[in-house]
């Protein structure tokens, strides 16, 4: 089954997230991946952990035979992300401390998460994917 991707920035997140939540029951699994923005000069994330984790996450989720939705939420450039009052850092639903962070979203709440130091580990992504 195809991986259903949607993208959000800090400013568009609430609208995109509302749509993501409304469609969540149609999918076997729903994930939110918080990532650093891409550097326009390189087309790569400014975050080395994101560069390392993204291909592993996409490959693992795309390999699933189930319908999976992935909301990619971009946190902004490095100075924006470093602000302790960043909206994703202070959001009580996510309590984001680093990027990349992969959340499994079920029943309108976070049911599992992989933090920046483990988001590139295929076996951990598979475990989060198969958690029921």
WOLIN-V625161 format. One record per residue. OMEGA is omega as a letter, one per 40 degrees, with the letter a starting at -180 (none if undefined). D_FIRST is the distance of its C-alpha to the first C-alpha in Angstrom with 2 decimals. Layout:
# WOLIN-V625161
omega:OMEGA d_first:D_FIRST
omega:OMEGA d_first:D_FIRST
This chain:
# WOLIN-V625161
omega:a d_first:0.00
omega:i d_first:3.75
omega:a d_first:6.56
omega:a d_first:9.05
omega:i d_first:12.39
omega:a d_first:15.82
omega:i d_first:19.19
omega:i d_first:22.46
omega:i d_first:25.96
omega:a d_first:28.69
omega:a d_first:30.02
omega:a d_first:26.83
omega:a d_first:25.28
omega:i d_first:26.60
omega:a d_first:25.29
omega:a d_first:21.80
omega:i d_first:21.75
omega:i d_first:22.93
omega:i d_first:20.06
omega:a d_first:17.55
omega:a d_first:19.41
omega:a d_first:19.54
omega:a d_first:15.78
omega:a d_first:15.25
omega:a d_first:15.75
omega:a d_first:12.69
omega:i d_first:10.40
omega:i d_first:10.47
omega:a d_first:11.86
omega:a d_first:13.53
omega:i d_first:15.27
omega:i d_first:18.12
omega:i d_first:19.23
omega:a d_first:22.85
omega:i d_first:23.84
omega:i d_first:27.01
omega:i d_first:27.34
omega:i d_first:27.31
omega:a d_first:30.81
omega:a d_first:31.42
omega:a d_first:33.62
omega:a d_first:31.11
omega:i d_first:27.65
omega:i d_first:27.05
omega:i d_first:27.21
omega:a d_first:30.78
omega:a d_first:29.60
omega:i d_first:29.52
omega:i d_first:27.46
omega:i d_first:24.70
omega:a d_first:24.89
omega:a d_first:24.56
omega:a d_first:21.77
omega:a d_first:19.34
omega:i d_first:18.10
omega:i d_first:17.75
omega:a d_first:15.86
omega:a d_first:13.32
omega:a d_first:13.02
omega:a d_first:12.72
omega:i d_first:10.10
omega:a d_first:7.88
omega:a d_first:8.58
omega:i d_first:7.25
omega:a d_first:5.27
omega:i d_first:5.57
omega:a d_first:5.45
omega:i d_first:7.85
omega:i d_first:10.54
omega:i d_first:13.02
omega:i d_first:16.42
omega:a d_first:18.46
omega:a d_first:22.09
omega:a d_first:24.73
omega:a d_first:28.08
omega:i d_first:30.31
omega:a d_first:32.69
omega:i d_first:34.58
omega:i d_first:37.61
omega:a d_first:35.54
omega:a d_first:33.56
omega:a d_first:36.82
omega:a d_first:38.30
omega:i d_first:38.65
omega:i d_first:38.18
omega:a d_first:34.79
omega:a d_first:32.90
omega:i d_first:30.01
omega:a d_first:32.65
omega:i d_first:34.57
omega:a d_first:31.72
omega:i d_first:32.22
omega:a d_first:28.54
omega:a d_first:27.61
omega:a d_first:30.91
omega:i d_first:29.49
omega:a d_first:31.74
omega:i d_first:29.90
omega:e d_first:27.05
omega:i d_first:24.40
omega:a d_first:23.59
omega:i d_first:20.19
omega:i d_first:20.16
omega:a d_first:18.04
omega:i d_first:18.75
omega:i d_first:19.25
omega:i d_first:21.75
omega:i d_first:22.93
omega:i d_first:23.97
omega:i d_first:23.21
omega:i d_first:22.38
omega:a d_first:22.23
omega:i d_first:22.88
omega:a d_first:23.26
omega:a d_first:26.22
omega:a d_first:26.97
omega:a d_first:28.61
omega:a d_first:25.65
omega:i d_first:22.53
omega:a d_first:22.34
omega:a d_first:22.41
omega:a d_first:19.26
omega:i d_first:20.48
omega:i d_first:21.08
omega:i d_first:17.65
omega:i d_first:16.19
omega:i d_first:18.83
omega:i d_first:17.98
omega:a d_first:14.28
omega:i d_first:15.47
omega:i d_first:18.35
omega:none d_first:18.66
